[in-house]
Amino acid sequence: MSTETRSAGARPFFSRHGTLSKWHPNYEYRPGQVEMAEAVESALTDKRHLIVEAGTGTGKTLAYLVPALLSGKRIVVSTGTKNLQEQLFFKDVPFLQKHFPRPLKVCYMKGRNNYACRQKIYDAEKEPVLTGLEEVADFQIIREWEKTTEFGDRAEIKTLPEGSTAWAKVDARTDLCSGQKCPNYERCFITLMHQRAIESDVIIVNHHLFFADLALRDENYEGGILPEYHAVVFDEAHEIEDVAGQYFGVSVSNYRFQELRRDIAAMGRSKKFGTPELERVLARLDEISMRFFGLFGEAERRVAFQGRHSFREDNEEIYSDLLAALDLIGSQLKVIQSPPDEIIPLFRRTSELSLGLRFIMEEDDEEQYVFWVERRGRTCFLQATPIDVSKIVSERLFAKVDTAVLTSATLAVAGGFDYVQRRLGLENPRTLVVPGHFDYQKQALLYVPQELPEPRNPAFAKLAAEEVVRILEHSRGRAFVLFTSYQQMRVVYDKVSLEIDYPTLLQGTGPRNALLEEFRATPNCVLFATSSFWQGVDVPGEQLSCVIIDKLPFAVPNDPVVNARIDNIRKAGGNPFYDYQVPQAAIALKQGFGRLIRSNTDRGVLVLQDNRITKQRYGQVFFDSLPDYGFTTNLQDVEKFFDV
């Protein structure tokens, strides 16, 4: 790196007649972008933590990428989604590379199941692991691609169906990985990914991979995923608490038991160590695990695991049998003569399942963990999640890294960061709020109808559907109608879709990306969806001119994790409603409304059908957290807005 480039710092890049304006014909000077870039640069220099809320249109990606590249330090950039990872690596970095005087050392890393395993592909050609014509056809696509790919990333294969079962049989997850003993270790896509990371100055990951690595480091796990780094930038940092909870918790499922049995049986056949005794023990594991997980019912649900100890006492025999079956399998794997290298990961998985099951069934620390059960389709999950991740994240991350930068368009509540600091255990960071780059007063109108009853009123769904029909007539479709529950979505969709002449799409009828593409391509379309469409969705232009939200997005209080966090705050003498529920809902509402105005030329109406925002005292927190939209309670103003 030239000393001139480094000493000049970030300001010359972003100033009115600076470097970016010379590189980019459509560069638009944004004071907020300069302010954010300088804040990131000084945090890296001074070894301080920083929280930045950067409104839509700030250009926050370049505002943290340029200082990171100029810093001379190894920095991890962690994003909320793989799509954002790819945008950074394949779009933003190449744009900067064109103009940097030196090669930029940047790589991206994803979870292992995103990469192909060469050894599994070669084995699949010789062994009968594929079933059905579809798997055989998909495998041929994968086999041809493997010959030429540099990264081995599944995202490169555009012709492979999203739900391909062939991919799951040849991906690089650790379940059967023999590591350095594998014949293809030197050519392994995971090995190559780690080598690129060691040689890189900036490593682009996603939150799931980052916290998986942090959890492994905690266990002194050899071969952590990421190399050592000096600083981390979290983009979409509002998601950190939930992701950290997943990776510092414990989870076991009937599916993991089934996979273990299947993998040991298949490996026994292919590596010739299978015995009648092993087959008998595996069959017993299968039978006992099915009976054990059957005790939790068949209905789809997500509930607290109440009375774990009495449950264990009532079912002591089957629980003990399940642990004994796992121990017996471990013993069988230990006594195999001249064991193949693949035995090591199978033995490790057996031990992990036993430890995880014991923790969930026997751990007494109900002050620290919430224990819960979730049934999704045919899979039953038993989970233990930390109630409060702030101490964990503070000790494992903020105390150990020189600089952490947390940024998102939605981090501040009523202009401050108390909520996010409290939830993540981040003490005395520098803070900055960069307003959105758009003229929200002119570009967006927030409409809150006053005649609707409260959302809990049984009449709400019918009257809200009628209001949606009226609004869509004015907007001529071109809308997202977003809901806080699937049930409400289906009820309103059934009523509205029969009343309007515009094309409609319903979440769940196709893959998320396919629905989005269809929405973008279909004039006057209306998409009905829930929380997965509230963030990370970008539809600039007139195609999306209205976002309707049914009610304030308070987290469901009977969700076991939410409920445990509410109880925890109450026991500590806090006010869970104002300390947790309102701030969380304010950030979620900002996310939902953030779908609408994505450029300087976008115009549109935001509708909140929940008039508690205007009638309850806490409503002011929401108004103080939202951008300065135009505001009305009169439907005629909506009509006028769309007639302009």
C-alpha positions as CSV (number, residue, x, y, z in Angstrom):
1,M,0.0,0.0,0.0
2,S,1.4,3.4,-0.9
3,T,2.1,5.6,2.1
4,E,0.3,8.5,0.3
5,T,-2.9,6.4,0.0
6,R,-2.8,5.4,3.7
7,S,-1.9,8.8,5.1
8,A,-4.5,10.6,3.0
9,G,-7.2,8.7,4.9
10,A,-10.8,8.2,4.0
11,R,-12.0,11.9,3.5
12,P,-10.4,12.4,0.1
13,F,-12.3,9.4,-1.2
14,F,-15.7,10.7,-0.3
15,S,-15.4,14.5,-0.5
16,R,-17.3,16.6,-3.1
17,H,-14.5,16.5,-5.7
18,G,-12.7,13.6,-4.3
19,T,-11.5,10.2,-5.5
20,L,-14.9,8.5,-5.8
21,S,-16.3,11.4,-7.8
22,K,-13.5,11.0,-10.3
23,W,-14.0,7.2,-10.5
24,H,-17.7,7.1,-10.8
25,P,-19.6,9.1,-13.4
26,N,-22.8,9.2,-11.2
27,Y,-21.1,9.8,-7.9
28,E,-23.3,11.8,-5.5
29,Y,-21.6,13.6,-2.6
30,R,-23.2,12.5,0.7
31,P,-22.0,14.3,3.9
32,G,-23.2,11.3,6.0
33,Q,-21.0,9.0,4.0
34,V,-17.9,11.1,4.8
35,E,-18.9,11.4,8.4
36,M,-19.4,7.6,8.8
37,A,-16.1,6.8,6.9
38,E,-14.1,9.1,9.2
39,A,-15.8,7.6,12.3
40,V,-14.9,4.1,11.2
41,E,-11.3,5.2,10.4
42,S,-10.8,6.8,13.8
43,A,-12.3,3.8,15.6
44,L,-9.8,1.5,13.8
45,T,-6.9,3.9,14.6
46,D,-7.9,4.5,18.2
47,K,-8.9,0.8,18.9
48,R,-12.4,1.8,20.0
49,H,-15.8,0.2,19.4
50,L,-18.3,2.1,17.3
51,I,-22.1,1.9,16.7
52,V,-23.4,3.7,13.5
53,E,-27.0,3.9,12.4
54,A,-26.7,4.8,8.7
55,G,-30.0,5.6,7.0
56,T,-30.9,4.1,3.6
57,G,-28.9,5.8,0.8
58,T,-25.9,6.7,3.0
59,G,-23.6,4.4,1.0
60,K,-22.5,2.7,4.2
61,T,-20.9,-0.2,2.5
62,L,-18.1,1.9,0.9
63,A,-18.0,4.0,4.1
64,Y,-16.7,1.0,6.1
65,L,-14.9,-0.9,3.2
66,V,-12.6,2.0,2.3
67,P,-11.3,2.6,5.8
68,A,-11.0,-1.2,6.4
69,L,-8.8,-1.5,3.2
70,L,-6.7,1.5,4.2
71,S,-6.1,0.4,7.8
72,G,-3.3,-2.1,7.2
73,K,-5.1,-4.4,9.7
74,R,-6.8,-7.8,9.1
75,I,-10.5,-7.0,9.3
76,V,-13.5,-9.3,9.2
77,V,-16.7,-7.9,7.6
78,S,-19.8,-9.8,8.8
79,T,-23.0,-9.4,6.9
80,G,-26.6,-10.4,7.7
81,T,-27.0,-12.5,4.5
82,K,-25.1,-14.5,1.9
83,N,-26.6,-12.2,-0.8
84,L,-25.0,-9.1,0.9
85,Q,-21.7,-11.1,1.1
86,E,-21.7,-11.7,-2.6
87,Q,-22.6,-8.1,-3.4
88,L,-19.6,-6.9,-1.4
89,F,-17.2,-9.4,-2.9
90,F,-18.4,-9.5,-6.6
91,K,-19.5,-5.8,-6.9
92,D,-18.1,-3.4,-4.4
93,V,-14.6,-4.8,-4.1
94,P,-14.0,-5.1,-7.9
95,F,-15.2,-1.5,-8.2
96,L,-12.6,-0.3,-5.6
97,Q,-9.9,-2.6,-7.1
98,K,-10.1,-0.8,-10.4
99,H,-8.8,2.3,-8.8
100,F,-6.5,1.1,-6.0
101,P,-2.8,1.2,-6.8
102,R,-2.2,-2.2,-5.3
103,P,-4.0,-5.6,-5.4
104,L,-6.7,-5.8,-2.7
105,K,-6.4,-8.9,-0.6
106,V,-10.1,-9.7,0.0
107,C,-11.8,-13.1,0.3
108,Y,-15.2,-14.4,1.3
109,M,-16.0,-17.4,3.5
110,K,-19.3,-19.2,4.0
111,G,-20.4,-22.2,6.0
112,R,-19.1,-25.6,4.8
113,N,-22.4,-26.8,3.4
114,N,-22.1,-24.1,0.7
115,Y,-19.0,-25.8,-0.7
116,A,-18.6,-29.1,-2.6
117,C,-16.5,-31.9,-1.2
118,R,-14.3,-33.3,-4.0
119,Q,-13.8,-36.6,-2.2
120,K,-17.5,-37.2,-1.9
121,I,-18.0,-36.3,-5.6
122,Y,-15.3,-38.8,-6.6
123,D,-16.7,-41.5,-4.2
124,A,-20.3,-40.9,-5.6
125,E,-19.1,-41.9,-9.0
126,K,-18.1,-45.3,-7.7
127,E,-20.6,-46.0,-4.9
128,P,-24.4,-46.2,-5.1
129,V,-25.3,-43.1,-3.0
130,L,-27.6,-41.4,-5.5
131,T,-31.3,-42.3,-5.7
132,G,-33.7,-41.4,-8.5
133,L,-33.2,-39.8,-11.9
134,E,-33.3,-36.2,-10.5
135,E,-30.4,-36.8,-8.2
136,V,-28.4,-38.5,-11.0
137,A,-29.1,-35.5,-13.4
138,D,-28.2,-33.0,-10.6
139,F,-25.0,-34.9,-9.9
140,Q,-23.9,-34.7,-13.5
141,I,-24.3,-30.9,-13.3
142,I,-22.2,-30.8,-10.1
143,R,-19.6,-33.2,-11.5
144,E,-18.9,-31.1,-14.6
145,W,-18.8,-27.9,-12.6
146,E,-16.3,-29.3,-10.2
147,K,-13.8,-29.7,-13.0
148,T,-13.5,-26.0,-13.6
149,T,-14.6,-24.1,-10.4
150,E,-12.1,-22.1,-8.5
151,F,-14.1,-21.6,-5.2
152,G,-16.4,-24.7,-5.2
153,D,-19.3,-22.5,-4.0
154,R,-22.7,-23.9,-4.7
155,A,-24.0,-20.3,-5.6
156,E,-22.0,-20.5,-8.8
157,I,-24.3,-23.3,-10.2
158,K,-27.3,-21.4,-11.5
159,T,-28.9,-24.6,-13.1
160,L,-29.0,-26.6,-9.8
161,P,-32.5,-26.6,-8.2
162,E,-32.7,-24.9,-4.8
163,G,-33.9,-28.0,-3.1
164,S,-31.5,-30.5,-4.8
165,T,-31.0,-33.6,-2.6
166,A,-27.9,-34.5,-4.6
167,W,-26.1,-31.4,-3.3
168,A,-26.6,-32.6,0.4
169,K,-24.8,-35.8,-0.5
170,V,-21.6,-34.1,-1.8
171,D,-21.3,-30.9,0.2
172,A,-18.4,-30.3,2.6
173,R,-20.0,-30.2,6.0
174,T,-17.9,-31.7,8.8
175,D,-20.2,-34.8,9.3
176,L,-17.9,-37.1,7.4
177,C,-14.8,-34.9,6.9
178,S,-11.5,-36.7,7.7
179,G,-9.5,-33.4,7.6
180,Q,-5.8,-33.6,6.8
181,K,-6.0,-37.4,6.3
182,C,-8.3,-36.9,3.2
183,P,-6.5,-37.8,-0.1
184,N,-7.9,-34.5,-1.5
185,Y,-7.0,-32.3,1.5
186,E,-4.6,-30.1,-0.5
187,R,-7.2,-29.5,-3.2
188,C,-10.2,-29.3,-0.8
189,F,-12.3,-26.2,-1.3
190,I,-12.4,-25.6,2.5
191,T,-8.6,-25.8,2.7
192,L,-8.3,-23.4,-0.2
193,M,-10.8,-21.0,1.5
194,H,-8.7,-21.0,4.7
195,Q,-5.5,-20.4,2.7
196,R,-7.2,-17.4,1.0
197,A,-8.3,-16.1,4.4
198,I,-4.8,-16.3,5.9
199,E,-3.5,-14.3,2.9
200,S,-6.3,-11.6,3.0
201,D,-6.6,-8.2,4.7
202,V,-10.4,-8.2,4.6
203,I,-12.4,-11.4,5.1
204,I,-16.2,-11.2,4.3
205,V,-18.3,-13.6,6.2
206,N,-22.0,-13.8,7.4
207,H,-23.2,-13.6,11.0
208,H,-23.8,-17.3,11.3
209,L,-20.3,-18.2,10.3
210,F,-18.8,-15.5,12.5
211,F,-20.6,-16.7,15.7
212,A,-20.0,-20.3,14.8
213,D,-16.3,-19.4,14.9
214,L,-16.7,-17.5,18.1
215,A,-18.4,-20.4,19.8
216,L,-15.6,-22.8,18.6
217,R,-12.9,-20.5,20.0
218,D,-14.7,-20.6,23.3
219,E,-14.2,-24.3,23.4
220,N,-10.5,-24.1,22.5
221,Y,-11.5,-26.0,19.4
222,E,-8.5,-26.7,17.2
223,G,-8.8,-25.4,13.6
224,G,-11.2,-22.5,14.3
225,I,-12.9,-21.2,11.1
226,L,-11.4,-17.7,10.9
227,P,-7.7,-16.7,11.2
228,E,-6.8,-14.1,13.8
229,Y,-8.1,-10.6,13.1
230,H,-7.8,-7.1,14.7
231,A,-11.3,-5.7,14.0
232,V,-14.7,-6.7,12.9
233,V,-17.5,-4.7,11.1
234,F,-21.0,-6.0,11.5
235,D,-23.4,-4.9,8.7
236,E,-27.1,-5.5,9.6
237,A,-25.9,-5.5,13.2
238,H,-29.5,-5.5,14.5
239,E,-29.5,-9.3,14.0
240,I,-26.6,-10.1,16.2
241,E,-28.4,-10.9,19.4
242,D,-30.6,-13.7,17.8
243,V,-27.7,-15.2,15.9
244,A,-25.4,-15.2,19.0
245,G,-28.2,-16.9,21.0
246,Q,-28.2,-19.8,18.4
247,Y,-24.5,-20.5,18.5
248,F,-24.0,-20.2,22.3
249,G,-26.9,-22.5,22.9
250,V,-27.4,-26.2,22.5
251,S,-29.7,-28.0,20.0
252,V,-30.4,-31.7,19.3
253,S,-33.0,-33.1,16.9
254,N,-34.5,-36.4,15.7
255,Y,-33.0,-35.5,12.3
256,R,-29.5,-35.5,13.7
257,F,-30.0,-39.0,15.1
258,Q,-31.4,-40.3,11.8
259,E,-28.5,-38.7,9.9
260,L,-25.9,-40.3,12.3
261,R,-27.5,-43.8,11.9
262,R,-27.7,-43.4,8.1
263,D,-24.1,-42.1,7.8
264,I,-22.6,-44.9,10.0
265,A,-24.5,-47.6,8.1
266,A,-23.5,-46.2,4.7
267,M,-19.8,-45.8,5.8
268,G,-19.9,-49.3,7.2
269,R,-20.9,-50.7,3.8
270,S,-18.5,-48.6,1.7
271,K,-15.5,-49.0,4.0
272,K,-16.3,-52.7,4.8
273,F,-16.3,-52.3,8.6
274,G,-20.1,-53.1,9.0
275,T,-21.0,-56.0,11.2
276,P,-24.3,-57.6,12.2
277,E,-23.8,-56.3,15.8
278,L,-23.3,-52.7,14.5
279,E,-26.4,-53.0,12.3
280,R,-28.3,-54.2,15.4
281,V,-27.1,-51.3,17.5
282,L,-28.0,-48.8,14.8
283,A,-31.5,-50.2,14.4
284,R,-32.0,-49.9,18.1
285,L,-30.8,-46.3,18.1
286,D,-33.3,-45.6,15.3
287,E,-36.2,-47.2,17.2
288,I,-35.5,-45.6,20.6
289,S,-34.9,-42.1,19.1
290,M,-38.2,-42.3,17.2
291,R,-40.0,-43.3,20.4
292,F,-38.2,-40.6,22.5
293,F,-38.9,-37.7,20.1
294,G,-42.5,-39.0,19.6
295,L,-43.1,-38.1,23.3
296,F,-43.1,-34.4,22.2
297,G,-46.2,-34.8,20.0
298,E,-46.7,-34.3,16.2
299,A,-48.3,-30.8,16.0
300,E,-46.1,-28.0,14.7
301,R,-45.3,-25.7,17.6
302,R,-42.6,-23.8,19.5
303,V,-43.1,-24.0,23.3
304,A,-41.2,-23.9,26.5
305,F,-39.9,-27.3,27.7
306,Q,-41.9,-27.1,31.0
307,G,-41.1,-29.6,33.8
308,R,-38.0,-31.1,32.2
309,H,-37.1,-32.9,35.4
310,S,-40.5,-34.5,35.9
311,F,-40.5,-35.4,32.2
312,R,-37.2,-37.2,32.6
313,E,-38.5,-39.0,35.7
314,D,-41.6,-40.1,33.9
315,N,-39.5,-41.3,30.9
316,E,-36.3,-42.3,32.7
317,E,-36.2,-45.7,31.0
318,I,-36.4,-44.6,27.4
319,Y,-34.0,-41.6,28.1
320,S,-31.4,-43.9,29.7
321,D,-31.9,-46.4,26.8
322,L,-31.2,-43.6,24.3
323,L,-28.0,-42.5,26.0
324,A,-26.9,-46.2,26.3
325,A,-27.5,-46.7,22.6
326,L,-25.2,-43.7,21.8
327,D,-22.6,-45.1,24.2
328,L,-22.8,-48.5,22.6
329,I,-22.3,-47.0,19.1
330,G,-19.3,-45.1,20.4
331,S,-17.9,-48.4,21.8
332,Q,-18.5,-50.2,18.5
333,L,-16.7,-47.5,16.5
334,K,-13.7,-47.6,18.9
335,V,-13.1,-51.4,18.4
336,I,-13.1,-51.3,14.6
337,Q,-9.8,-52.9,13.3
338,S,-7.7,-50.6,11.1
339,P,-10.5,-47.9,11.2
340,P,-10.8,-45.6,8.1
341,D,-10.2,-41.9,8.8
342,E,-13.9,-41.2,8.4
343,I,-14.5,-42.9,11.8
344,I,-13.2,-39.8,13.6
345,P,-16.0,-37.4,12.7
346,L,-18.6,-40.1,13.2
347,F,-17.3,-40.8,16.7
348,R,-17.2,-37.0,17.4
349,R,-20.8,-36.6,16.3
350,T,-21.9,-39.5,18.5
351,S,-20.3,-37.8,21.5
352,E,-21.7,-34.4,20.7
353,L,-25.3,-35.8,20.5
354,S,-24.8,-37.5,23.9
355,L,-23.5,-34.3,25.5
356,G,-26.1,-32.1,23.9
357,L,-29.0,-34.4,25.0
358,R,-27.6,-34.6,28.6
359,F,-27.3,-30.8,28.8
360,I,-30.9,-30.2,27.6
361,M,-32.4,-32.9,29.9
362,E,-30.2,-32.5,33.0
363,E,-28.8,-28.9,33.1
364,D,-30.1,-27.1,36.2
365,D,-29.2,-23.5,35.2
366,E,-32.6,-22.1,34.4
367,E,-31.4,-18.6,35.3
368,Q,-29.0,-18.6,32.3
369,Y,-30.9,-20.8,29.7
370,V,-34.4,-21.1,28.4
371,F,-35.2,-24.7,27.4
372,W,-37.7,-25.2,24.6
373,V,-39.2,-27.6,22.1
374,E,-39.9,-26.9,18.4
375,R,-41.7,-29.1,15.9
376,R,-41.2,-28.1,12.3
377,G,-42.6,-30.5,9.7
378,R,-41.1,-33.9,10.6
379,T,-38.2,-32.5,12.6
380,C,-38.4,-32.1,16.4
381,F,-35.8,-29.8,18.0
382,L,-34.9,-29.7,21.7
383,Q,-33.1,-26.4,22.4
384,A,-31.3,-24.5,25.2
385,T,-30.8,-20.8,24.4
386,P,-29.0,-18.3,26.6
387,I,-31.6,-15.9,28.0
388,D,-29.1,-13.0,28.0
389,V,-26.2,-13.0,25.5
390,S,-24.8,-9.6,26.6
391,K,-22.2,-11.1,29.1
392,I,-21.2,-13.8,26.6
393,V,-20.7,-11.4,23.6
394,S,-19.0,-8.8,25.9
395,E,-16.4,-11.3,27.2
396,R,-15.8,-13.3,24.0
397,L,-15.9,-10.6,21.5
398,F,-15.8,-7.0,22.7
399,A,-13.1,-7.6,25.3
400,K,-10.9,-9.5,22.9
401,V,-11.0,-7.5,19.6
402,D,-9.4,-4.1,19.2
403,T,-12.4,-2.6,17.3
404,A,-15.9,-3.7,16.6
405,V,-18.1,-1.5,14.3
406,L,-21.8,-2.2,14.4
407,T,-23.8,-0.7,11.6
408,S,-27.3,-0.9,10.2
409,A,-30.1,1.3,9.0
410,T,-32.0,0.3,12.1
411,L,-30.1,0.3,15.4
412,A,-31.2,3.5,17.2
413,V,-34.4,3.7,19.2
414,A,-35.7,7.3,19.6
415,G,-32.3,8.5,18.4
416,G,-30.2,6.6,21.0
417,F,-28.4,3.3,21.3
418,D,-29.2,2.3,24.9
419,Y,-31.2,-0.7,23.8
420,V,-28.6,-2.3,21.5
421,Q,-25.8,-1.6,24.0
422,R,-27.7,-3.2,26.8
423,R,-28.7,-6.3,24.8
424,L,-25.1,-6.9,23.5
425,G,-23.1,-5.8,26.6
426,L,-21.3,-3.1,24.7
427,E,-19.9,-0.5,27.2
428,N,-18.9,3.1,26.3
429,P,-18.7,2.7,22.5
430,R,-18.5,5.7,20.2
431,T,-21.9,6.4,18.6
432,L,-23.1,8.1,15.4
433,V,-26.5,8.5,13.8
434,V,-26.3,9.4,10.1
435,P,-29.7,10.4,8.8
436,G,-31.1,8.8,5.6
437,H,-30.0,10.5,2.4
438,F,-33.5,11.0,1.1
439,D,-36.2,13.7,1.5
440,Y,-38.6,11.6,3.4
441,Q,-41.1,14.5,3.9
442,K,-41.6,14.7,0.1
443,Q,-41.0,11.1,-0.9
444,A,-43.0,9.2,1.7
445,L,-46.3,9.6,3.4
446,L,-47.1,7.6,6.6
447,Y,-50.9,6.9,6.8
448,V,-52.4,5.5,10.1
449,P,-56.2,4.9,9.7
450,Q,-58.1,5.9,12.8
451,E,-61.3,4.0,12.4
452,L,-60.0,0.5,12.7
453,P,-60.4,-1.4,16.0
454,E,-57.4,-2.6,18.0
455,P,-55.6,-5.7,16.4
456,R,-56.9,-8.0,19.2
457,N,-60.5,-7.2,18.3
458,P,-62.1,-10.1,16.5
459,A,-63.5,-7.6,13.9
460,F,-60.0,-6.3,13.0
461,A,-59.1,-8.8,10.2
462,K,-62.3,-8.1,8.2
463,L,-62.1,-4.3,8.6
464,A,-58.3,-4.3,7.9
465,A,-58.9,-6.3,4.7
466,E,-61.5,-3.8,3.5
467,E,-59.0,-0.9,4.2
468,V,-56.3,-2.7,2.3
469,V,-58.6,-3.0,-0.7
470,R,-59.3,0.8,-0.6
471,I,-55.6,1.6,-0.4
472,L,-54.6,-0.8,-3.2
473,E,-57.2,0.9,-5.5
474,H,-55.3,4.2,-4.9
475,S,-51.9,2.7,-5.3
476,R,-52.9,0.6,-8.3
477,G,-51.5,-2.5,-6.6
478,R,-47.7,-2.1,-6.6
479,A,-47.5,-3.1,-2.9
480,F,-46.1,-5.3,-0.2
481,V,-48.7,-6.2,2.4
482,L,-46.7,-7.4,5.4
483,F,-48.0,-9.3,8.5
484,T,-46.8,-10.3,11.9
485,S,-48.4,-13.7,11.7
486,Y,-49.1,-16.3,9.0
487,Q,-52.7,-16.8,10.1
488,Q,-53.5,-13.1,9.7
489,M,-51.8,-13.1,6.3
490,R,-53.9,-15.9,5.0
491,V,-57.2,-14.5,6.4
492,V,-56.5,-11.0,4.8
493,Y,-55.2,-12.5,1.6
494,D,-58.3,-14.7,1.1
495,K,-60.5,-11.6,1.4
496,V,-58.4,-9.0,-0.5
497,S,-57.4,-11.3,-3.5
498,L,-61.0,-11.8,-4.4
499,E,-61.8,-8.0,-4.3
500,I,-59.0,-6.5,-6.4
501,D,-58.2,-6.8,-10.1
502,Y,-54.4,-6.7,-9.6
503,P,-52.1,-9.8,-9.7
504,T,-51.4,-11.2,-6.2
505,L,-48.6,-13.4,-4.7
506,L,-48.6,-15.2,-1.4
507,Q,-45.6,-16.1,0.7
508,G,-45.2,-19.9,0.9
509,T,-46.4,-20.6,-2.7
510,G,-42.8,-20.6,-4.0
511,P,-39.2,-19.9,-3.0
512,R,-38.6,-16.4,-1.6
513,N,-36.3,-15.3,-4.5
514,A,-38.7,-16.6,-7.1
515,L,-41.6,-14.7,-5.6
516,L,-39.5,-11.5,-5.5
517,E,-38.5,-11.9,-9.2
518,E,-42.1,-12.5,-10.1
519,F,-43.1,-9.4,-8.1
520,R,-40.5,-7.3,-9.9
521,A,-41.5,-8.6,-13.3
522,T,-45.3,-8.3,-12.9
523,P,-46.9,-4.8,-13.3
524,N,-49.2,-3.7,-10.5
525,C,-48.5,-6.8,-8.4
526,V,-49.3,-7.2,-4.7
527,L,-47.2,-9.5,-2.5
528,F,-48.6,-10.7,0.8
529,A,-45.8,-11.9,3.2
530,T,-44.5,-12.1,6.8
531,S,-41.3,-11.4,8.6
532,S,-38.8,-12.9,6.1
533,F,-39.8,-10.1,3.6
534,W,-39.4,-7.3,6.2
535,Q,-35.6,-7.0,5.6
536,G,-33.0,-7.6,3.0
537,V,-35.5,-7.0,0.1
538,D,-34.8,-4.3,-2.4
539,V,-37.3,-3.3,-5.1
540,P,-36.5,0.3,-6.2
541,G,-38.7,2.2,-8.6
542,E,-42.5,2.5,-9.0
543,Q,-43.0,-1.3,-9.0
544,L,-43.1,-1.0,-5.1
545,S,-45.0,2.2,-4.2
546,C,-46.8,1.1,-1.1
547,V,-46.0,-0.9,2.0
548,I,-48.9,-1.9,4.3
549,I,-48.1,-3.3,7.8
550,D,-51.0,-4.9,9.7
551,K,-49.8,-4.1,13.2
552,L,-46.9,-3.0,15.4
553,P,-44.4,-5.9,15.2
554,F,-44.2,-6.8,18.9
555,A,-42.5,-10.1,19.4
556,V,-44.9,-12.9,20.2
557,P,-44.9,-12.9,24.1
558,N,-45.7,-16.6,24.3
559,D,-42.5,-17.4,22.3
560,P,-40.4,-19.3,24.8
561,V,-37.2,-17.2,24.2
562,V,-39.0,-13.9,24.2
563,N,-40.9,-14.9,27.3
564,A,-37.8,-15.9,29.2
565,R,-36.1,-12.6,28.3
566,I,-39.2,-10.6,29.5
567,D,-39.1,-12.6,32.8
568,N,-35.3,-12.0,33.1
569,I,-35.7,-8.2,32.8
570,R,-38.6,-8.2,35.2
571,K,-36.6,-10.1,37.9
572,A,-33.7,-7.7,37.5
573,G,-36.1,-4.8,38.3
574,G,-36.5,-3.5,34.8
575,N,-39.6,-2.7,32.8
576,P,-39.7,-5.4,30.0
577,F,-42.2,-3.5,27.9
578,Y,-40.2,-0.3,27.6
579,D,-36.7,-1.9,28.0
580,Y,-37.2,-4.7,25.5
581,Q,-40.6,-5.1,23.7
582,V,-41.1,-1.5,22.5
583,P,-37.5,-1.0,21.3
584,Q,-37.4,-4.4,19.5
585,A,-40.7,-3.6,17.8
586,A,-39.5,-0.1,16.8
587,I,-36.4,-1.6,15.1
588,A,-38.6,-4.2,13.3
589,L,-41.1,-1.5,12.1
590,K,-38.2,0.5,10.7
591,Q,-37.0,-2.6,8.9
592,G,-40.4,-3.2,7.3
593,F,-40.9,0.5,6.2
594,G,-37.3,0.5,4.9
595,R,-38.4,-1.6,1.9
596,L,-40.1,1.4,0.3
597,I,-37.7,4.3,-0.3
598,R,-34.6,2.9,-1.9
599,S,-33.5,5.8,-4.1
600,N,-33.8,9.6,-4.6
601,T,-36.6,9.1,-7.1
602,D,-38.7,6.6,-5.2
603,R,-42.1,7.8,-3.9
604,G,-44.6,5.9,-1.9
605,V,-47.1,5.5,1.0
606,L,-46.4,3.6,4.2
607,V,-49.5,2.3,5.9
608,L,-49.7,1.1,9.6
609,Q,-53.1,-0.3,10.3
610,D,-52.4,-0.3,14.0
611,N,-53.6,3.1,15.4
612,R,-52.2,2.3,18.9
613,I,-49.2,4.3,17.6
614,T,-51.3,7.5,17.7
615,K,-53.4,6.6,20.8
616,Q,-50.9,5.0,23.3
617,R,-48.2,6.8,25.2
618,Y,-45.5,4.4,23.9
619,G,-46.4,5.3,20.3
620,Q,-44.1,8.3,20.5
621,V,-41.1,6.0,20.8
622,F,-42.0,4.6,17.4
623,F,-42.5,8.1,15.8
624,D,-39.2,9.2,17.3
625,S,-37.4,6.1,15.9
626,L,-38.8,6.5,12.3
627,P,-37.5,8.9,9.6
628,D,-39.3,12.2,9.2
629,Y,-42.0,11.0,6.9
630,G,-45.0,13.0,5.9
631,F,-47.9,12.0,8.1
632,T,-51.7,11.7,7.8
633,T,-54.7,10.0,9.3
634,N,-56.9,10.8,6.2
635,L,-57.3,8.4,3.3
636,Q,-58.0,11.4,1.0
637,D,-54.3,12.5,1.5
638,V,-53.2,9.0,0.2
639,E,-55.4,9.5,-2.9
640,K,-53.9,12.9,-3.5
641,F,-50.3,11.6,-3.0
642,F,-50.8,8.9,-5.7
643,D,-52.6,11.3,-8.1
644,V,-49.5,13.6,-8.3
